[in-house]
Amino acid sequence: MTLKHTPNRLRRRTLGVAGAALAMPALWLGARAAEKLLVRTPGGSYDEKRQHTVYEPFRKETGIEVVPVPSSAGKLVAMFKAGRPDLDVIETGPDILWLLEDAGALAPIPYNEFKFTNPDDIEAFARTRFHVGMTSYSDVLGYNTKAYSADKVPRSWAEFWDAKAFPGPRGMADMQSGVPNLEFALLADGVAPDKLYPIDVDRAFKSLSRVRPAVVKFWDSGALSVQLLADGETVLSTIWSSRAQGARDKGAPVAIQWNQNLVNLTSTSIVKNSRSPAAARLFVDYTLSPAVQERWLNANREFPINRKAYAGLAKELLDPETGKPWTASRGIPKDARWWADNRQRVSEKWGKWIIS
């Protein structure tokens, strides 16, 4: 598969991307015993956790060995542009998968063939024809508990923007982190959650300019956002929920205010012309099943996409008023399609704004 015939619009965008069902017959297992499945991942701790929660259980269940192929999002797109993907399954953000779908590089998700998972149990916003969300996490308002208590912290992005009422150094996402916090800028400016998309980019940057004097650091990685907040260099910050929760679990003075959280997906897809299409389909199905979702979310502090896995969530990840995950009760789904179409335009504007 190659991207050489993809539209110029897509090329420009890619540049901006720095029971019975479980009891498989013995003969089937034997036929698959030596099969290997190449899965693109972000690598690092992700693979370490996936090894014992997903990859090894899948091998024991089916006889198929999962071989993770770590790569950055940019490298992943470059592999397809060069016509050398050498992959069967991709696990990444849906904005990247939209680009690959546009290029004709993905196979449809065979929901009607699932054996481990009931597709109707998957959150509707996470299902598309060529990729499906596996788990979710959110961009949230994080705070240092030595500086703010839960009853004193900002309860909205409009209050986060109000540095007089809620003083202290802030942190926000840099373009290098993936995308900047344009949605929060619009919420702070009074835009209703259901009117965020398509993003009014000029209005969002004007809003960002108002809070900028209070921002001491635009962070470029999840690790840095946590470090700044835990050390007190920032006392309020946009932050990824999984990072904040992981730091809190280790005793860091970090907590989350969940109102107006922006829900992100980690999604999966099957590569068109995969060498092992049947195994790829089975693996995608397996990763969405309730038992696997529960194992993974407990290891990585994320949220399930399969509603049958809600029961396995830790208490602090459930809204006490609704009993649902915070992502389902107070979350706003991020429009990854919009970001796939507009990332390069935003990146160019960010580059000028950040040095102005």
C-alpha positions in Angstrom: 0.0 0.0 0.0 1.3 3.4 -0.9 0.1 7.0 -0.4 1.7 8.3 -3.7 -1.8 8.7 -5.2 -3.4 10.4 -2.2 -4.8 13.9 -2.7 -2.5 16.9 -2.1 -4.8 17.9 0.7 -4.1 14.6 2.5 -0.3 14.9 1.9 -0.3 18.3 3.5 -2.2 17.0 6.4 0.2 14.1 7.0 3.1 16.5 7.2 1.5 18.0 10.3 1.5 14.7 12.1 5.0 14.9 13.8 -18.3 -19.3 26.6 -18.7 -21.0 23.3 -17.2 -18.0 21.6 -14.1 -18.3 23.8 -13.7 -22.0 23.3 -11.9 -22.1 20.0 -11.6 -25.5 18.4 -8.3 -27.3 19.0 -7.7 -27.8 15.2 -8.2 -24.0 14.6 -5.6 -23.3 17.4 -3.2 -25.8 15.9 -3.4 -24.2 12.5 -2.6 -20.8 14.0 0.0 -21.9 16.5 3.0 -20.5 14.6 1.2 -17.3 13.3 2.6 -13.9 14.2 0.6 -10.7 14.2 2.4 -7.4 13.7 0.8 -4.6 15.7 1.9 -1.0 15.5 2.0 0.6 19.0 3.5 3.7 20.6 6.0 1.4 22.4 7.5 1.9 25.9 5.4 1.3 28.9 2.4 0.9 26.7 3.8 -2.4 25.3 5.0 -3.5 28.8 1.5 -3.2 30.1 -0.1 -4.7 27.0 2.2 -7.7 27.1 0.6 -9.2 30.3 -2.9 -7.8 29.9 -3.5 -8.4 26.2 -0.8 -9.9 24.1 0.1 -13.0 26.2 -3.5 -13.8 27.1 -4.4 -13.6 23.4 -1.6 -16.0 22.5 -2.8 -18.5 25.2 -6.3 -18.1 23.9 -5.7 -18.4 20.2 -2.1 -19.6 19.6 -1.3 -16.3 17.8 1.8 -14.4 18.8 1.5 -10.6 18.9 4.7 -8.8 17.8 4.5 -5.1 18.7 6.1 -2.7 16.2 6.7 0.6 18.1 6.7 3.8 16.0 5.8 7.4 16.3 2.7 8.6 14.5 4.9 10.4 12.0 6.9 7.3 11.3 3.7 5.3 10.9 2.4 7.6 8.2 5.8 7.6 6.5 5.8 3.8 6.4 2.6 3.9 4.4 3.8 6.7 2.1 6.8 4.6 1.3 4.6 1.6 0.6 6.3 -0.5 3.3 3.9 -0.7 6.2 4.6 -4.4 7.0 1.8 -4.3 9.6 -1.4 -6.2 10.3 -3.1 -4.0 13.0 -2.6 -0.4 14.1 -3.2 1.0 17.5 -3.1 4.8 17.6 -5.2 8.0 17.7 -8.2 8.2 15.4 -6.9 11.3 13.7 -4.1 9.3 12.2 -6.5 6.5 11.2 -8.7 9.0 9.4 -5.7 10.0 7.3 -4.9 6.3 6.5 -8.6 5.6 5.8 -8.6 8.5 3.3 -5.6 6.9 1.6 -7.4 3.6 1.2 -4.9 1.9 3.6 -7.4 0.3 6.0 -9.8 -2.7 5.8 -13.3 -2.4 7.2 -13.9 -3.5 10.8 -15.9 -6.8 10.5 -18.3 -6.1 13.4 -20.7 -8.8 12.3 -18.0 -11.5 12.6 -17.0 -10.7 16.2 -16.8 -13.7 18.5 -15.5 -12.1 21.7 -17.4 -8.9 21.7 -21.0 -7.7 21.1 -20.6 -4.7 18.9 -23.7 -3.2 20.4 -21.9 -2.9 23.8 -19.3 -0.5 22.2 -19.9 3.2 22.7 -21.5 4.5 19.5 -19.2 7.4 19.1 -16.2 5.1 19.1 -17.4 2.9 16.1 -16.6 3.8 12.5 -16.4 1.7 9.4 -12.6 1.4 9.3 -11.5 2.0 12.9 -12.9 1.5 16.4 -12.0 3.0 19.7 -10.4 0.5 22.2 -10.2 2.7 25.3 -10.6 6.4 26.1 -9.0 9.0 28.3 -9.6 12.7 28.6 -8.0 16.1 28.5 -9.0 17.4 32.0 -8.4 20.2 34.4 -5.7 19.1 36.8 -4.6 20.8 40.0 -2.0 20.7 42.7 -3.8 19.7 45.9 -1.3 21.7 48.0 -2.5 24.9 46.3 -6.2 24.1 45.7 -8.8 21.9 47.4 -11.6 20.2 45.6 -14.1 22.8 46.8 -12.0 25.7 45.7 -10.7 24.6 42.3 -12.1 26.1 39.0 -15.2 24.2 38.0 -15.1 25.2 34.3 -12.7 26.4 31.6 -14.1 29.9 32.0 -13.0 29.8 35.6 -9.6 28.4 34.6 -9.2 31.4 32.3 -10.0 33.7 35.3 -6.5 34.2 36.8 -7.7 36.9 39.2 -10.4 34.7 40.9 -8.2 31.6 40.7 -4.6 32.8 40.9 -1.5 30.7 40.2 0.8 29.5 37.4 -0.9 27.4 34.7 0.2 24.8 32.2 -1.4 24.0 28.8 -0.7 21.8 25.9 1.8 22.7 23.2 1.2 21.8 19.5 4.1 19.4 20.0 2.0 17.4 22.5 -0.3 16.5 19.7 -2.8 19.3 19.6 -3.3 22.5 21.6 -6.3 23.1 23.8 -8.5 24.9 21.3 -11.7 23.3 22.5 -11.1 24.5 26.0 -10.4 28.0 24.7 -13.8 28.1 23.0 -15.6 26.7 26.1 -13.9 29.4 28.1 -15.2 31.9 25.6 -18.8 30.8 26.0 -19.2 28.3 23.1 -21.6 25.5 24.0 -20.2 22.0 24.0 -22.4 20.9 21.1 -21.2 23.8 19.0 -17.4 23.3 19.3 -17.0 21.8 15.9 -16.1 22.9 13.4 -13.6 24.8 15.6 -13.5 28.6 15.0 -9.7 28.7 15.0 -9.4 32.5 15.0 -11.7 32.8 18.0 -9.9 30.0 19.8 -6.5 31.7 19.4 -8.0 35.0 20.6 -9.2 33.2 23.7 -5.8 31.6 24.2 -4.2 35.0 24.1 -6.3 36.1 27.1 -5.1 33.3 29.3 -1.5 33.2 28.0 0.0 35.6 30.6 -0.9 33.1 33.3 0.6 30.1 31.5 4.2 29.5 32.5 4.7 26.5 30.3 3.1 25.0 27.2 4.0 21.3 27.8 5.0 19.0 25.0 4.5 15.6 26.7 2.3 14.0 29.2 5.3 13.3 31.5 6.2 17.0 31.6 2.6 18.1 32.4 2.6 15.8 35.4 6.0 16.8 36.6 5.2 20.5 36.5 1.9 20.0 38.4 3.3 17.6 41.0 6.3 19.9 41.7 4.1 22.9 42.1 5.6 24.8 39.1 2.1 24.9 37.9 -0.9 24.7 40.2 -3.6 24.4 37.5 -3.0 22.7 34.2 -4.7 20.9 31.3 -3.5 17.3 31.5 -4.3 13.8 30.3 -6.5 12.0 32.8 -4.5 8.8 32.6 -1.3 10.7 33.4 -2.9 12.6 36.3 -4.5 9.5 37.8 -1.3 7.5 37.5 0.6 10.3 39.4 -2.1 10.4 42.0 -1.9 6.7 42.5 1.8 7.1 43.3 1.2 9.7 45.9 1.7 12.9 43.9 -0.3 16.0 45.0 -2.3 15.9 41.8 -6.1 15.7 41.4 -8.7 16.1 38.6 -11.7 18.3 38.1 -13.8 16.4 35.6 -16.3 19.0 34.4 -16.1 19.6 30.6 -13.5 16.9 30.1 -12.6 16.3 26.4 -12.7 12.6 25.5 -9.9 11.1 23.4 -9.8 7.7 21.9 -7.0 5.2 21.5 -8.3 3.3 18.4 -7.5 0.2 16.4 -7.8 -0.7 12.7 -6.8 -3.5 10.3 -4.3 -2.8 7.6 -5.6 -3.5 4.1 -3.7 -6.3 2.5 -2.6 -7.6 5.9 -0.7 -10.9 5.6 -2.8 -12.3 8.4 -6.3 -10.8 8.0 -8.2 -13.5 9.9 -5.8 -13.2 12.9 -6.0 -9.4 12.7 -9.8 -9.4 12.8 -9.8 -11.8 15.7 -7.3 -9.6 17.6 -9.3 -6.4 17.2 -12.4 -8.3 18.3 -10.5 -9.7 21.4 -9.2 -6.2 22.5 -12.7 -4.9 22.7 -14.1 -7.7 24.9 -15.1 -6.8 28.5 -12.6 -9.0 30.2 -9.7 -7.6 28.2 -10.9 -4.0 28.6 -11.0 -4.5 32.4 -7.5 -5.9 32.5 -6.1 -3.0 30.5 -7.9 -0.2 32.2 -6.8 -1.4 35.6 -3.2 -1.4 34.3 -3.3 1.9 32.5 -5.9 4.0 34.3 -8.0 4.5 31.1 -11.7 4.1 30.5 -13.4 1.2 28.6 -15.3 1.6 25.4 -17.2 -1.6 26.0 -20.1 -0.7 28.4 -20.0 -4.2 29.9 -16.6 -3.3 31.4 -17.8 -0.4 33.4 -18.2 -2.6 36.5 -14.4 -3.0 36.6 -13.6 0.7 36.9 -12.0 2.0 40.1 -14.4 4.1 42.2 -12.6 7.4 41.6 -13.1 7.0 37.8 -16.9 6.9 38.3 -19.2 9.9 38.6 -20.9 9.4 42.0 -24.0 11.2 40.8 -24.6 8.9 37.8 -22.5 5.8 38.5 -21.1 6.2 34.9 -17.5 6.8 34.0 -16.5 10.5 34.1 -16.0 10.3 30.3 -19.6 9.2 29.8 -21.2 11.5 32.4 -19.4 14.8 31.8 -17.3 14.3 28.8 -17.3 15.9 25.4 -16.1 13.6 22.6 -13.2 15.1 20.6 -13.8 15.3 16.9 -10.8 13.5 15.5 -12.1 13.8 12.0 -11.9 17.6 12.3 -8.3 17.4 13.6 -7.2 15.1 10.8 -8.5 17.7 8.3 -7.1 20.8 10.1 -4.0 19.8 12.0 -1.6 21.4 9.5 -3.5 24.6 9.4 -3.6 24.8 13.2 0.1 23.9 13.4 1.0 26.8 11.1 -1.1 29.3 13.1 0.3 28.0 16.4 3.9 28.4 15.1 3.2 32.1 14.5 1.2 32.7 17.7 3.6 31.0 20.1 6.5 33.4 19.1 4.4 36.5 18.9 
